[in-house]
Amino acid sequence: MSNHTGTHILNYALRKVLTSEADQRGSLVAPDRLRFDFTNKGPMSGAQVKQAETAAREAIAKNELVLRQRQ
């Protein structure tokens, strides 16, 4: 579940930095890792990568409870 939540955090961080240019195309969520595929109009700059990392770390640091929706 943590890796699944991680994909949502990464998507949030990328959209925060790249705005609507970032579009999730898929992900792999496994017990030991995750992969996140997305498109963008061009490569991310070093500054954008750092901004996305900071946004993700800030979201994680909040340590907020995440409720699972029933399906």
QUIVEN-V642092 format. One record per helix or strand of 3 or more residues. SS is the DSSP state (@ for helix, = for strand). FROM is the first residue (numbers start at 1). TO is the last residue. If there is no record, write none. Layout:
ss->SS from->FROM to->TO
ss->SS from->FROM to->TO
This chain:
ss->@ from->2 to->21
ss->= from->23 to->30
ss->= from->33 to->39
ss->@ from->46 to->61
